[in-house]
Amino acid sequence: MVNQREVHPFPIEERYDLGRLVTFMPNKRVPIHNWFYFKEGFSRDFTLLMFDWLQVKSGDWVLDPFCGAGTSLLASKEVGVNVVGVDVSPLAVFVTQVKTEDYDLEEIRDSAKEIFSKKFKSYDIKGLSPLTRRAFSRYSLEDILFFKEEIRRIEDHKVRNFFTLALMNSANRVTYGYKDGGVIKIFKRPVPPLKKMFKRTVKRMISNLKRAHFKGSEIKVDLGDARRMDFLQDNYFDSVITSPPYLNKIEYTKVYSIEYELFFRDVKFDNLRSYIGLNPKNVKDLFPELNLPEIAKAYLQDMNDSLKEIYRVMKDCSKCAIVIAEGAFPDRIVPIDILMADLAERMGLKVERIVVVNNRVVTRDRTVKIGRARESIIVMRK
Ligand SMILES: C[S@@+](CC[C@H](N)C(=O)[O-])C[C@H]1O[C@@H](n2cnc3c(N)ncnc32)[C@H](O)[C@@H]1O
């Protein structure tokens, strides 16, 4: 049992050269991966590196139970690995689906011609929230609503989703809002016309698809909760590669609220209650000796439930890589990587090593240094 930050039985390695790979940054230049900027994502190259570390072969089945914007699924599709992604966020599942779908390019081109030939009609923006109205110019918002309506008329759901993601991507390029930590801040700046941006984005996305090479594998995405994946069989997966939400960084519902309002109006926020760590009720303290903050206890319990499910669906001798970060509190840093490794071993996983890839200074009120928080990859075997 771990009872001190520095005393634990796990081999630790430092590989700060990998720090950037666990961020979304490298994806910004990679076709299809960059169809939606998902701040919390890791990179395609990280997935490929994990394929190497975990010895994933083409034809294997990989699971990502916190798949986010589908980085690991798209990378699997590129190299011919079968993959299942699960995420509790309808936005994440939608983005993953659109990025990993097979398309008929002729159909997409025809729809593009149709959409861009329509005469502009103005829609009332008054019904939108004050935040959304502040986050765009009136012209951009009216264009978004107009194209949204045109897209809604497309019959084929795959094509409709393709254009919805293109419009979301374009909206993100003309917004005054930017995601700063857990909040959206407004910064007025000159922006290009939405229609021009949308046209350019659709053209780029079509060209990305034209050049893409996929090796043929099965890709499945499920809207679900990693703590209860009853829809997955026991002992099924050859590898698990994933990155759960980080403690204290659970702001997905807030920072994507504009996307939800404009493109997923029917999704109620109640559906998102199952977000890890958001509902700290009846919490079991898995580390009573550490006297952890309530939110950290709840988070670790959620992680424990997810790890149990991950363990259940892994084949014997299969491997797992989890990217996770320590949690910062005003008075301390909670060593989540080590505590999760400890929980994993309690249920029968063997921790092979913890690879520290980032070690960031954490401050309170932006000035007082609390300490340093690690971001690590836990590599385990069943
Ligand atoms: C760090 S992000 C994963 C990013 C992903 N690796 C990528 O590259 O896009 C964590 C994800 O976990 C999801 N999540 C939160 N609670 C969950 C739960 N209970 N079950 C499944 N997914 C959950 C969030 O919606 C978010 O997309």
The ligand as a MOL file (V3000), in Angstrom:
LIG
                    3D

  0  0  0     0  0            999 V3000
M  V30 BEGIN CTAB
M  V30 COUNTS 27 29 0 0 0
M  V30 BEGIN ATOM
M  V30 1 C -8.3470 13.0020 -21.7150 0
M  V30 2 S -9.8080 12.8270 -22.6820 0 CHG=1
M  V30 3 C -9.3670 11.5740 -23.8450 0
M  V30 4 C -8.7370 12.1430 -25.0760 0
M  V30 5 C -8.4080 11.1510 -26.1550 0
M  V30 6 N -7.2890 10.3150 -25.7790 0
M  V30 7 C -8.1170 11.8700 -27.4740 0
M  V30 8 O -6.9870 11.7920 -27.9640 0
M  V30 9 O -8.9920 12.5630 -27.9740 0 CHG=-1
M  V30 10 C -10.8660 11.9890 -21.5590 0
M  V30 11 C -12.2160 11.6280 -22.1150 0
M  V30 12 O -12.9060 10.8630 -21.1250 0
M  V30 13 C -14.2820 11.0930 -21.2980 0
M  V30 14 N -15.0060 10.6120 -20.0960 0
M  V30 15 C -15.2460 11.2390 -18.9290 0
M  V30 16 N -15.9440 10.4380 -18.0830 0
M  V30 17 C -16.1220 9.2600 -18.7390 0
M  V30 18 C -16.7630 8.0460 -18.3940 0
M  V30 19 N -17.3540 7.8740 -17.2200 0
M  V30 20 N -16.7460 7.0360 -19.3050 0
M  V30 21 C -16.1740 7.2030 -20.5260 0
M  V30 22 N -15.5830 8.3540 -20.9160 0
M  V30 23 C -15.5430 9.3670 -20.0270 0
M  V30 24 C -14.3870 12.5660 -21.5930 0
M  V30 25 O -15.5740 12.8550 -22.2770 0
M  V30 26 C -13.1360 12.7820 -22.4700 0
M  V30 27 O -13.4830 12.7110 -23.8250 0
M  V30 END ATOM
M  V30 BEGIN BOND
M  V30 1 1 1 2
M  V30 2 1 2 3
M  V30 3 1 2 10
M  V30 4 1 3 4
M  V30 5 1 4 5
M  V30 6 1 5 6
M  V30 7 1 5 7
M  V30 8 2 7 8
M  V30 9 1 7 9
M  V30 10 1 10 11
M  V30 11 1 11 12
M  V30 12 1 11 26
M  V30 13 1 12 13
M  V30 14 1 13 14
M  V30 15 1 13 24
M  V30 16 1 14 15
M  V30 17 1 14 23
M  V30 18 2 15 16
M  V30 19 1 16 17
M  V30 20 1 17 18
M  V30 21 2 17 23
M  V30 22 1 18 19
M  V30 23 2 18 20
M  V30 24 1 20 21
M  V30 25 2 21 22
M  V30 26 1 22 23
M  V30 27 1 24 25
M  V30 28 1 24 26
M  V30 29 1 26 27
M  V30 END BOND
M  V30 END CTAB
M  END
